[in-house]
Amino acid sequence: MSPYPADPEWARGPMRVVLSTYPDAARAGAAVEGALARRLAACGSLVPVESRYRWKGTIARDAEVLVLFKTVPKRVGALFRFLAESHPYEVPEIVELDVPRAAAGYLAYLAAELDRTSGPLSADALTRPGGPRARGARAPARTRARRRRPSTRTGSR
């Protein structure tokens, strides 16, 4: 079984962002080009960052390039494998973020670029799926204020 499941049970959103850091823009760009060519991501954004981290007992500080890969759930496992196999770091940071909601037009773009066999997205695919909340998840906040009852002490609100 793969250590990178294509769609973990906790993931509910219609898209994913996979992030990874690279030592320089050239290697980050090569990773994005490879992912785009293989249709593992529809987009990759390169962001220069300063990273501070613990490595082999010391605190390190490096200029890196953070890449945000935008993809669909069914491509995440293959994207993880591609990044792990081609990454220049000994222990690469490859992290998946579930995106519970995105603009309908952007989701249509992702589907058109990465999932040409599925056809256009239905209205159901553009909303958060129902079902039980994960253990520990908060209930949604109230959208309207509770109606106040008159005080029994003063007779006022």
N, C-alpha and C positions, 0 to 999 in steps of 0.2 A: 504494500500500500504506500502511496506517495506521502511524504511528510507535508506536502502542500495541497490540501484538499481544494477542489475547484470551487466549492461553495460551502463554507462552514455553516452549521445549523443556526448559529447566532446571527448570521448576515441576512438581512431582510430587504435592503435597498436595491434599486434598479441599476446602480452603477457602483464602481469601486475606484478608489485612488490608491495606487501602489507607489510608495516612496522609497527612494534609495539615494545614498550619497556617494559621490565619486571624487577622486583626488583633483581632477581638473576638468575644464569644459570640453576638451577634446574627447576624453573617455566617456564623459556623460553624454555628449552628442552622439558618439558611436553607439551607445546603448539605446538611445532613443531611436536612431535610424534603424537599428536591428529590430527593435520591437515594432516599429511602424511597418517595416518590410514584411515581417511575419504576421501582420494583422493581430498582434497581441495587445496593442494599445492604439487608440485613435489619436492620441495627443501626448506629448511629453513636454513639460515646462521645466526649464533649467533656471535655478535660483542660486546665486552665490551666497554662501553662508560661512560663518566662522563656527566650527564645532569644537567643543571641549568635552573630553570623555576620559574615562579611566581605561588604560590599556596596559596589561602586564605589570600592574603594581604602581604605575605612575599616572599622573594627570597629563594628558596630551592636549595640544591646541593646534588646530590646522584650518587652513582655508580650504573649503570643499565646495562642490556644486551639488545641490539637492535637486533631484529630478522627481517630478510629480507625474506619474503615468496615469492617464484616464482610460478606464477600460470597463468592460461588462463582466458580470460574475462568471460566465462560462469560460473566459480567457485568463482568469487570474492564476490558475494552477500552471498553465503553460508559460505565462509571463514570469512567475516565480522561478521556474526551472531555467528559463533562458537567462534571467538575471544572475542566478546563482552560478551557472556554468561559465558565464562570460565576465563576471565581475573581477576587477583587479585586486580587491581586498581579500585578506585571509579570512576574515569574518565579516561579510558584507551585511549592511543594514538593509533589509528588504521587509517592508511593513505594508500590510493591507489595511485600508480604512474603508469601512462600509459607509456608503452615502445614502441615507434614508430618503432623500428627496432631491430632485434636480429639475431644472426647467425642462418643459416638454420638448422644446426645440433641440436642446442639447442631447436629450435622451434619443430623439429621433436621429440626430447626427451619429451618435455612438452605434445605434443599431444599423444604420446604413453603411457605416465604415467597417464594422467588426462582425456583424451577424447578418449577412446578406440573404441567408436562407430563411430567416424568420418572418420577413415581410414587415409592413409597418406596425408600429406599436399600437396596441389597443388602449383605450382610456383606462382600463384596469391596470395595465403595466406602468402607467405614469403615476400611480398613487401608491402609497405605502400599503403593503399587504396586511390583511387582518390576521387574526389568530392570537394565541396567548402571548403575553409579554414574557420576555426572558426573566429568569429568576433574578431578583434584585433591581429590575427596571422600575423607574418611577412611573406612577400614573400621570397622564397628561394634566397639565395645569388647567384650572377652570378658566373659561373665557368670559364669563359674566360674573359680576359681583353677586353675592348672596343677598337675598331680600332681607332687609332688617325688620325685625318685629318691634312693635312699640314696647317701651320699657314698662314693666309692671310697677316700678317704684314711682316714677314721675308721670307716667302716662304720655310721655313724649317719645320721639324717635331718638 
